[in-house]
Amino acid sequence: MGLADQARLLHINAIMSELFSDIEWKASPGLVDYEAATAFMDDRAAQIRDGSAPECVWFLEHGPLYTAGTSARREDLLEPERFPVYDVGRGGQYTYHGPGQRIAYVMLDLKKRKPDVRWYVSALEDWVIRALAEFNVAGERREGRVGIWVDRGNGYEDKIAAIGVRLRKWVSFHGIAINVEPDLSHFQGIVPCGIGDERLGVTSLVDLGLPVTMHDLDAALEKTFPDAFRTE
């Protein structure tokens, strides 16, 4: 590596350190009430905008519930009485949240990173893919389908992670949901993300035969975060 390359690497490392060192990482034990979580995100997003609180990545689990994004179709809610249903302002359609699923709510100021929605969604996808790779799981994007998928062979694919994004004045909230060990039968109450193809299902890390814990996944997510969200 030449001197010019070394200088550039030092410059990038300095920028990365500045961009990521002040993020607050939270992990909540037990199940977090959904309305309390959305209230926290609303408050933190406002505080991030006015500079009174740092950016935040929050790991948590919810009790069983369905959320309806801005593109949700009512016919995709197959069992409306099964669990509470929340209309939310994020993009996307119906999603399930519940115990055994790791939620990561990501509250970042994109103005100081990269104010580009496509970049941000791609960074979230890349983050999930990198974290899954820590467990030798090949997570993949699919054209026309939101989330991260696992190829099960013979034309069958299962979704292992969901992504839902909301921005307010370039501060992000909502984020990702990765299936660690949820009750997969709970997904049967909806058409997940509006996709009803019988070749497409839902899986989890434990369903794939990997005894991964929430702590294991949190460590992988924190480790891979800087590379996924670098802007250079």
N, C-alpha and C positions, 0 to 999 in steps of 0.2 A: 504494500500500500504506500503510495507516494505521500508527500507532505500535504499536497492539496486535498487528497482524499481524507487524510487524517484530520485536517482542519475542518472539513465538511462534516465528518462523523462527530467530532467534538461539538460542533455547532448544533447538529441535530439532537445529540444527547442532552445538551443544555436546554433546548426547546422542549424536549419530551419531559425532562425533569420538572420544568416549570409548569407544563400543561397538566401533569398527572399527580404531582406531589400534594396538591391541596384538596384532592377529592376526599370526601368523607365516605368511608365504607361502613355500612350498617348491616347487621345480621340479627333478625328478630327470632327468638325461640317461640315455639308454639304456633298457633294459627292467628293471623292478624285479620281483624275485621276489615272487610273490603271498603266500606264507606270511610272508616278511619284512615285507611291507606290513601284513598283518593284525596281526602282532606289534607293529609300531610303533604302529598305531592303538589297540590294547589298552593299551599302555603310556602313550601320550599322553592317552587318555581318563581314565585313573586320575590322571595328573598334573594335568590340567585340573580334575578334581574336588577335589583337595586343594590346588590353588592353587600348585603348584610349577612349572608350565609354562604358557605362553600357549596360547590357542586357535590352531588351525592349519588352513590350507587347503593341500593337497598335490597338485600337478600331476604326473602320471606316466603311463607306459605299461607294460603287462604283455606278456609273451609270450602266445601263443595259449592260451586256456583257457576252460572253461565254469564258471560258478558256479550253484549250485542254492540258491534262496531257500527260505524256510520253507513256501511253497505249491507247490513244484515237484512235478510229476507225472512219474514215471519214464518213462512212454510218450512224453513230450515230448523226451527225450534220444534223438535219432534215430541218432547215431553215437557211442556211448559210448567207443570206442577211439580216436577221432580226436585229441582233445586231453585233457590232464588235466582232471578234474572235481573241483570243491571244493564241499563243503556248507558254507554260510555262514549266519550268524544274521540276515542282513538279511531284510526282507520281500520278497515277489515270487517269481517262478518262475525259469526258466533264462535266463541272460544270457551273452553272449559278450564276452570282453575279448581284445584283441590289439594288435599294432603298428598305428599309424595311428589309434588311438582315444585321445582325451584323457580320462583319468580325473581327476576332482577329488574327493579324499577330504576331507570337511568335518567338522572336529572342533570343535564349538561348545558352549559352556555355555548351554543354553536357559533355565536358571533365571534368568540375568541378562538374557535377551532376552525370550523368551515361551515358557513351558513348555506348549506346545500342539502336538501332533503334526501335526494338520491344517494349522496355520499353517506349520509347518516344511516339510512336503512341498510346500505351495503356494509357499513362498518359493524352494525349489529349482527348481520348474517355472518360476517367473517369472524366475529367474536365467538359466536356459537360454534362455528365449524372448527376453529382453533381449540376451543375448550374440549369439544368432543374428541378431537384428535389426541388429546392427552390420555384418553382411554382406548385408543386405537379404533375409534368409531369414525367411519367416513361419512360425515354429514355433507349433504349436497343441496345446492339451490336447484329450483326447477322453474323454467320459464312459464309464466302464467299462474304459478302457485306460490302463495306466501308461506314463509316458514322454511324449516330445514328438514330434509328427508333422508331416509336410509333405504338403500336398494336391498330388497329381500330376495331378489332373483325371480326368474320366470315371469317378468313383467309386473311384479308386485313391489310396491313401495309403501313405507310407513313414515308418517310424520312424527318426529321426535321433539320438535321445538316450534313454538309459535312466536310471532313477532307482531307487536302492535305499537304504533307510534302516534304521538300527539306532540305538537309544538305550539308554544304560545310566546310570541315575540322572540322567537329563536331559542327559547329554553325548552328542552325536551322533557317529557315525562311518559309514563307507561314504559314499555321495554320488551323483555323477552320472558318466555316460560319454557323451561326444559323439563321433560318428563324423566324423573329419576325412578320413582316407584309409585305412581298413582294407581288407583283402581281404574283400569282401562275401560271397564264396562260403563263408567260414568260418561264417557264420550258418546255413548249410544243415544243420549237424549237430544243430541243436536246433529246437524250435518256440519262437521268441523270445517270452518272457513268456506262453506258452501260447496264442498267437493263431495259428490255422492258416488263416485266411481268405485265399484266393488273391488278393484285391484289396489285401491289406495286405503290404507288403514292408519292406525296409530300405534306407536310403540314407546318403549322407555328403555333406559339403560339396564334396569334389572330384567326386563323382558328379553333383552338381547343377551342375557346371561352374565351381566357385569354387576358384581355386588358393590356398586358405587354408593357412597354416603353423601348427604348434603354437604358435609364438611369437605369431602374430596372434591366435589364439583365447585364449591365456592373457591377453594384454593386454585383450581384450574382456571376459573373465570378471572380471578384477580391477576394471576400470572400472565394470561394472554391478552388482557385488556389493552395495555399500551400499544402493542403491535397492531391490534385490530383498529385502533382509533388514531394511529399516526396520520398526519396530513401531508407528509413529504415522502 
